[in-house]
Amino acid sequence: MKEKVILAYSGGLDTTTIIPWLKENYDYDVICVCIDVGQGQEIDGLEERALSSGASKLYIDDVTEEFVQNYVYPTMKAGAVYEDKYLLGTSIARPLIAQRLVHYALLENAVAICHGATGKGNDQVRFELTINALAPHLQIIAPWRIWDIKSREDSINYCLQHDIKLNMNKETSYSRDRNLWHISHEGLELEDPSIEPDYSKILQLTNTLEDAPNEAEYVEIEFEKGIPVKLDGKALNGTDMISELNKIGGKHAIGIIDLVENRVVGMKSRGVYETPGGTILYRAHQELEHLCLDKQTYSYKQTLAIKYAELVYSGEWFTPLREALEAFVDSTQETVTGVVKLKLYKGNMISAGATSPYSLYNEEIASFTTGDLYDHKDAEGFIRLFGLPLRVRALMKEKK
């Protein structure tokens, strides 16, 4: 009886190529596992494609709601944004995918897990850190680090030589990753950062600015302890919430990012990301935090968010530090409850009001009209004490 290998299978070019390559170079029974984190229509026809490429079995595991609740929302609550732009769409899915790959490896008593991440990319780090954290006894096979295939063109030719039909060609073979939260695009002309992307050819979730409606649209999102629970007054689970906001945000060209980023492995890369619904949620959540968090907590949380984003980006999800940071974030979210309204128009999100039962905004204090809670004269003593170090330093300079 052959030993088994679990292949992280998407049905794309790389993982399609890996099936015949594994059979040709290893005497393993190839079991494909597709972890569904909201890829949509990409799941259709996957089993036929996997089996016709030489796999013995295909598992499709729908973990979309778990993805939202346990990975997307914690990252959003943290306000984690990598290098000021990237909402971590690919990054947050990888630890869950790897966790489920380990589950099926144990279920099938497999000896190895194989992934299609390249030797230049981040995903190899994300997958393997998670596998090491959860099942260090499993062997890891990373074909891109050992085979003779050097490019996507080589992969296409390899498949054609092994009589495997492809639904892609050399001219449109962008490297894409899609889940419920976002879609990324890399490769081809995007590898030259001096070239403006042809968004009419690239975008799949989002309108171009030119095609966005000429009329604005309002959205109203209700949060409970930092989690979005209602859209325009309608209660929605996580999957439906993001799906609906993707449609609305995509229509208004929200959430298109062109980023030259620093990869974990040390090089820079360029990608175009579409995250329409996520971009709306991040903005709405931030507006509510401005209303509900005190100055010190908000300031410290901004610092923490940078580290949180770095951990997620580099695949360090199952680490004590990230878990500790999540505990801090959850504590800050106890009062992040309320309703936020945004106006969407041609790539822009404009605040249109926010309310919360835990709002720290006090109109009587903030108003230009003097109230009982604040006496203008109090400011004089505060400024004197607050500026005392400056006065002492100035006196020292005068004395010298």
C-alpha positions as CSV (number, residue, x, y, z in Angstrom):
1,M,0.0,0.0,0.0
2,K,1.4,3.4,-1.0
3,E,2.1,6.1,1.5
4,K,0.0,9.2,1.2
5,V,0.7,12.8,0.6
6,I,-1.8,15.6,1.2
7,L,-1.6,18.3,-1.5
8,A,-3.0,21.8,-0.8
9,Y,-5.0,22.1,-3.9
10,S,-6.6,25.1,-5.5
11,G,-7.0,24.0,-9.0
12,G,-4.8,26.7,-10.3
13,L,-1.7,26.3,-12.5
14,D,0.8,25.5,-9.8
15,T,-1.1,22.9,-7.9
16,T,-2.4,21.3,-11.1
17,T,1.2,20.9,-12.2
18,I,2.2,19.4,-8.9
19,I,-0.1,16.4,-9.1
20,P,1.7,14.7,-12.1
21,W,5.0,15.9,-10.8
22,L,4.4,14.2,-7.4
23,K,3.4,11.0,-9.1
24,E,6.4,11.1,-11.3
25,N,9.0,11.8,-8.6
26,Y,7.5,10.2,-5.5
27,D,5.8,6.9,-5.0
28,Y,2.9,8.5,-3.1
29,D,-0.8,8.4,-3.3
30,V,-1.8,12.0,-3.9
31,I,-4.8,13.2,-2.0
32,C,-5.9,16.7,-2.8
33,V,-7.5,19.0,-0.2
34,C,-9.2,22.2,-1.1
35,I,-9.9,24.5,1.8
36,D,-12.8,26.7,0.9
37,V,-12.4,30.1,2.5
38,G,-14.8,31.8,0.1
39,Q,-13.3,31.3,-3.3
40,G,-16.7,31.3,-4.9
41,Q,-16.9,29.8,-8.4
42,E,-13.4,28.6,-8.3
43,I,-14.6,25.5,-6.5
44,D,-16.9,24.4,-9.4
45,G,-15.5,21.5,-11.4
46,L,-12.6,21.1,-9.0
47,E,-13.0,17.4,-8.3
48,E,-13.1,16.5,-12.0
49,R,-10.0,18.6,-12.5
50,A,-8.1,17.0,-9.6
51,L,-9.0,13.4,-10.5
52,S,-8.2,13.9,-14.2
53,S,-4.8,15.3,-13.3
54,G,-3.9,12.1,-11.4
55,A,-5.1,12.6,-7.8
56,S,-6.8,9.7,-6.1
57,K,-9.2,11.7,-4.0
58,L,-10.3,15.3,-3.3
59,Y,-11.6,16.8,-0.1
60,I,-13.4,20.1,-0.2
61,D,-13.7,21.7,3.2
62,D,-15.9,24.7,3.6
63,V,-14.5,26.8,6.5
64,T,-15.7,30.2,5.3
65,E,-17.6,31.2,8.5
66,E,-14.7,30.0,10.7
67,F,-12.3,32.0,8.5
68,V,-14.4,35.2,9.1
69,Q,-15.1,34.7,12.8
70,N,-11.7,33.4,14.0
71,Y,-9.2,35.0,11.6
72,V,-10.7,38.0,9.7
73,Y,-12.6,39.6,12.5
74,P,-9.8,39.3,15.1
75,T,-7.4,40.9,12.6
76,M,-9.8,43.7,11.8
77,K,-10.5,44.4,15.5
78,A,-6.8,44.7,15.9
79,G,-6.7,47.3,13.1
80,A,-3.8,45.4,11.6
81,V,-2.7,46.8,8.2
82,Y,0.6,45.7,6.8
83,E,2.9,48.5,5.6
84,D,0.0,51.1,5.8
85,K,-1.9,49.5,2.9
86,Y,-2.4,45.7,2.9
87,L,-5.4,44.3,4.7
88,L,-3.7,40.9,4.9
89,G,-6.2,39.0,2.8
90,T,-4.0,36.2,1.8
91,S,-2.0,36.2,5.0
92,I,-5.0,35.6,7.4
93,A,-6.3,32.6,5.4
94,R,-3.0,30.6,5.4
95,P,-2.9,29.5,9.0
96,L,-6.5,28.2,8.8
97,I,-5.7,26.4,5.5
98,A,-2.6,24.8,7.0
99,Q,-4.5,23.8,10.1
100,R,-7.0,22.0,8.1
101,L,-4.3,20.3,5.9
102,V,-2.9,18.9,9.1
103,H,-6.3,17.7,10.1
104,Y,-6.6,15.7,6.8
105,A,-3.1,14.4,7.0
106,L,-3.9,12.9,10.4
107,L,-7.2,11.6,9.2
108,E,-5.6,9.9,6.2
109,N,-2.5,8.9,8.1
110,A,-0.4,10.7,5.5
111,V,3.3,11.1,5.9
112,A,3.7,14.4,4.1
113,I,2.0,17.7,3.2
114,C,2.8,19.3,-0.1
115,H,2.1,23.0,-1.0
116,G,2.5,25.0,-4.2
117,A,4.1,28.1,-2.6
118,T,7.2,29.3,-4.4
119,G,10.7,29.6,-2.9
120,K,10.5,33.3,-3.2
121,G,7.1,33.9,-1.6
122,N,5.6,34.4,1.8
123,D,3.2,31.5,1.7
124,Q,5.9,28.8,2.1
125,V,6.7,30.4,5.5
126,R,3.1,30.7,6.6
127,F,2.2,27.2,5.7
128,E,5.3,25.6,7.2
129,L,5.3,27.6,10.4
130,T,1.7,26.4,11.1
131,I,2.5,22.8,10.2
132,N,5.5,22.9,12.5
133,A,3.4,24.3,15.2
134,L,0.6,21.7,15.0
135,A,2.3,18.5,13.6
136,P,6.1,18.7,13.5
137,H,6.4,15.0,12.6
138,L,4.9,15.6,9.1
139,Q,7.3,15.8,6.1
140,I,6.8,19.0,4.0
141,I,7.3,18.9,0.2
142,A,7.7,22.2,-1.5
143,P,8.2,21.5,-5.3
144,W,9.1,25.1,-6.2
145,R,12.2,24.7,-4.1
146,I,13.4,21.5,-5.8
147,W,12.0,20.9,-9.3
148,D,13.4,22.1,-12.6
149,I,10.3,24.2,-13.5
150,K,11.4,27.9,-13.4
151,S,8.4,29.9,-14.6
152,R,4.6,29.8,-15.1
153,E,5.3,29.2,-18.8
154,D,7.3,26.1,-17.9
155,S,4.4,24.9,-15.7
156,I,1.9,25.4,-18.6
157,N,4.2,23.4,-20.9
158,Y,4.7,20.6,-18.3
159,C,0.9,20.2,-18.0
160,L,0.5,20.2,-21.8
161,Q,3.2,17.5,-22.1
162,H,1.2,15.4,-19.6
163,D,-2.1,15.8,-21.5
164,I,-3.6,18.0,-18.7
165,K,-6.1,20.5,-20.0
166,L,-5.8,24.1,-18.6
167,N,-8.3,26.9,-18.4
168,M,-5.6,29.5,-18.6
169,N,-2.9,30.7,-21.1
170,K,0.4,32.5,-21.0
171,E,-1.1,35.9,-21.7
172,T,-3.6,35.9,-18.8
173,S,-1.8,33.8,-16.3
174,Y,-1.6,36.3,-13.4
175,S,-0.8,34.6,-10.1
176,R,-4.1,35.1,-8.2
177,D,-5.3,34.3,-4.7
178,R,-8.9,34.7,-3.8
179,N,-11.0,34.2,-0.7
180,L,-14.1,35.8,0.8
181,W,-12.1,38.8,2.1
182,H,-10.1,39.7,-1.0
183,I,-8.4,38.8,-4.3
184,S,-4.7,39.4,-5.1
185,H,-3.0,39.8,-8.5
186,E,0.7,39.3,-9.2
187,G,2.9,38.6,-12.2
188,L,3.1,39.6,-15.8
189,E,3.4,43.4,-16.3
190,L,2.8,44.0,-12.6
191,E,6.3,42.9,-12.0
192,D,7.4,46.3,-13.3
193,P,6.4,48.9,-10.7
194,S,6.8,51.7,-13.2
195,I,3.8,50.4,-15.2
196,E,0.3,51.5,-14.3
197,P,-1.9,48.5,-13.9
198,D,-4.6,48.0,-16.5
199,Y,-7.4,47.7,-14.1
200,S,-10.0,47.0,-16.7
201,K,-8.2,43.7,-17.4
202,I,-7.2,42.9,-13.8
203,L,-10.1,43.7,-11.5
204,Q,-12.6,40.9,-10.6
205,L,-14.3,42.2,-7.5
206,T,-14.3,45.9,-8.1
207,N,-15.3,48.5,-10.6
208,T,-12.7,50.9,-12.0
209,L,-13.2,54.5,-10.8
210,E,-14.4,55.3,-14.3
211,D,-17.1,52.6,-14.2
212,A,-18.3,53.4,-10.6
213,P,-21.7,55.0,-10.3
214,N,-22.0,58.8,-10.5
215,E,-24.3,58.7,-7.4
216,A,-23.2,58.1,-3.8
217,E,-24.6,55.4,-1.6
218,Y,-24.9,55.2,2.1
219,V,-24.2,52.1,4.3
220,E,-25.0,51.7,7.9
221,I,-23.1,49.1,9.9
222,E,-23.9,48.0,13.5
223,F,-21.1,46.6,15.7
224,E,-21.2,44.6,19.0
225,K,-17.9,44.5,20.8
226,G,-16.0,45.2,17.6
227,I,-17.9,42.6,15.5
228,P,-20.1,43.8,12.7
229,V,-23.6,42.2,13.2
230,K,-26.0,44.3,11.1
231,L,-25.9,45.9,7.7
232,D,-28.5,48.6,7.0
233,G,-30.5,47.2,9.9
234,K,-30.4,43.6,8.8
235,A,-28.7,40.9,10.9
236,L,-26.1,39.0,9.0
237,N,-23.5,36.3,9.7
238,G,-19.9,37.0,8.9
239,T,-20.0,35.3,5.5
240,D,-23.1,37.2,4.3
241,M,-21.8,40.5,5.8
242,I,-18.6,40.5,3.8
243,S,-20.3,39.2,0.7
244,E,-22.8,42.0,0.7
245,L,-20.2,44.6,1.5
246,N,-18.0,43.3,-1.3
247,K,-20.9,43.9,-3.8
248,I,-21.6,47.4,-2.5
249,G,-17.9,48.4,-2.1
250,G,-17.0,46.8,-5.5
251,K,-19.7,48.8,-7.2
252,H,-18.2,52.0,-5.9
253,A,-14.6,51.1,-6.6
254,I,-13.7,50.8,-2.9
255,G,-10.6,48.9,-1.7
256,I,-8.2,48.8,-4.7
257,I,-4.6,48.7,-3.5
258,D,-1.4,48.8,-5.6
259,L,1.5,47.9,-3.3
260,V,5.2,47.3,-3.5
261,E,5.7,45.3,-0.2
262,N,8.5,43.8,1.7
263,R,8.2,40.0,1.7
264,V,9.2,37.8,4.6
265,V,12.1,36.3,2.6
266,G,13.7,39.7,2.2
267,M,12.8,40.9,-1.3
268,K,10.2,43.4,-2.5
269,S,7.3,42.4,-4.6
270,R,4.4,44.2,-6.3
271,G,0.8,43.2,-6.1
272,V,-2.7,44.6,-6.8
273,Y,-5.2,43.8,-4.1
274,E,-9.0,44.1,-4.1
275,T,-10.7,44.2,-0.7
276,P,-13.9,46.2,-1.1
277,G,-16.0,44.9,1.8
278,G,-13.0,44.7,4.1
279,T,-12.0,48.2,3.4
280,I,-15.4,49.4,4.4
281,L,-15.4,47.4,7.6
282,Y,-12.0,48.6,8.7
283,R,-13.0,52.2,8.2
284,A,-16.4,51.8,10.0
285,H,-14.7,50.0,12.9
286,Q,-12.1,52.7,13.2
287,E,-14.8,55.4,13.3
288,L,-16.5,53.7,16.2
289,E,-13.2,53.3,18.0
290,H,-12.6,57.0,17.7
291,L,-15.9,57.4,19.6
292,C,-15.5,54.7,22.2
293,L,-11.8,54.4,23.1
294,D,-10.0,56.7,25.5
295,K,-6.8,58.5,24.2
296,Q,-4.2,56.2,25.9
297,T,-5.9,52.9,24.8
298,Y,-6.4,54.1,21.2
299,S,-2.8,55.3,21.0
300,Y,-1.3,52.1,22.4
301,K,-3.6,50.0,20.2
302,Q,-2.2,51.8,17.1
303,T,1.3,50.7,18.1
304,L,0.1,47.1,18.7
305,A,-1.7,47.0,15.4
306,I,1.7,47.3,13.5
307,K,3.1,44.3,15.4
308,Y,-0.1,42.3,15.0
309,A,0.0,42.9,11.2
310,E,3.7,41.8,11.0
311,L,2.9,38.6,12.9
312,V,0.0,37.8,10.6
313,Y,1.9,38.7,7.5
314,S,4.9,36.4,8.4
315,G,2.7,33.5,9.3
316,E,3.2,33.7,13.1
317,W,-0.5,33.1,13.9
318,F,-0.1,30.2,16.3
319,T,2.3,32.0,18.5
320,P,2.1,33.1,22.2
321,L,2.6,36.7,21.3
322,R,-0.2,36.9,18.7
323,E,-2.6,35.2,21.1
324,A,-1.6,37.6,23.9
325,L,-2.1,40.6,21.5
326,E,-5.5,39.2,20.6
327,A,-6.5,39.1,24.3
328,F,-5.5,42.7,24.7
329,V,-7.5,43.7,21.6
330,D,-10.6,41.8,22.8
331,S,-10.4,43.7,26.1
332,T,-10.4,47.0,24.2
333,Q,-13.5,46.0,22.2
334,E,-15.8,45.6,25.2
335,T,-17.2,49.1,24.6
336,V,-16.8,49.2,20.7
337,T,-20.6,48.8,20.2
338,G,-22.7,51.1,18.1
339,V,-23.7,52.2,14.6
340,V,-21.6,53.8,11.9
341,K,-22.8,55.4,8.7
342,L,-20.5,55.9,5.6
343,K,-21.1,57.6,2.3
344,L,-19.4,55.7,-0.7
345,Y,-18.5,57.5,-3.9
346,K,-16.0,56.6,-6.6
347,G,-13.4,55.0,-4.3
348,N,-14.0,57.3,-1.4
349,M,-15.5,56.6,2.0
350,I,-16.9,59.6,3.8
351,S,-18.0,59.5,7.5
352,A,-21.7,60.3,7.8
353,G,-22.2,59.9,11.6
354,A,-21.7,57.4,14.4
355,T,-23.5,56.6,17.6
356,S,-22.7,54.4,20.6
357,P,-24.1,53.8,24.1
358,Y,-20.5,53.8,25.2
359,S,-19.5,57.0,23.4
360,L,-16.9,59.1,25.3
361,Y,-17.9,62.2,23.4
362,N,-19.6,64.7,25.7
363,E,-21.3,67.5,23.9
364,E,-21.5,69.7,27.1
365,I,-17.7,69.5,27.5
366,A,-16.8,69.7,23.8
367,S,-19.2,72.6,22.9
368,F,-17.9,76.1,22.5
369,T,-20.7,77.0,24.9
370,T,-19.4,77.0,28.5
371,G,-21.0,74.3,30.6
372,D,-20.9,73.2,34.2
373,L,-18.3,70.4,33.5
374,Y,-15.6,72.6,32.2
375,D,-14.3,76.0,33.3
376,H,-12.1,77.8,30.7
377,K,-10.0,79.1,33.6
378,D,-9.0,75.6,34.5
379,A,-6.9,75.5,31.3
380,E,-4.4,78.1,32.6
381,G,-3.2,75.9,35.5
382,F,-3.1,72.8,33.3
383,I,-0.9,74.6,30.6
384,R,1.5,75.9,33.3
385,L,2.0,72.4,34.7
386,F,2.1,70.7,31.2
387,G,4.6,73.2,30.0
388,L,6.8,73.2,33.1
389,P,9.7,71.2,31.6
390,L,9.9,73.8,28.8
391,R,10.0,76.7,31.2
392,V,12.7,75.0,33.3
393,R,14.8,74.3,30.1
394,A,14.3,77.9,29.0
395,L,15.4,79.3,32.4
396,M,18.5,77.0,32.2
397,K,19.4,78.4,28.8
398,E,19.0,82.0,30.0
399,K,21.2,81.3,33.0
400,K,24.0,80.0,30.8
